Amino acid sequence: MSKQSVVIDLPEDIYNKYKQRAQQMQRSVEAEIVESVFKAVPNNDIVPSDLDEVVAQLGFLDNKALRRIARSRLPKKDTAKIESLHFKRQSEGLGGV
């Protein structure tokens, strides 16, 4: 993913909030602002187009089935890959996935 630089003037109180949060998270102010932008702009390419249909189907399941689904876990290998992609997306974005 290529990057573009943008210069913005923030009100001092907003900047100070980002600075404080960055210090708490042991990150740069820039990283905090970039994360906010990522969260504000949805990336519909990452979410499967049939997600709404899958979620709608949950309404037809009984409590026992919902509990079983809620307690299910991905294999450790898959969990590690998802976590790796999550960190990559936060730091540099995901392109061409």
NORZIFEN-V763055 format. One line per field, one symbol per residue. psi: psi as a letter, one per 40 degrees, with the letter a starting at -180 (. if undefined). A space follows every 10 residues. Layout:
psi: ???
This chain:
psi: hiiiihhihi iddddddddd ddddefiidd dddddddddd higeddhide ddddddddee iidddddddd eiiiiddddd dddddddddd deihhf.
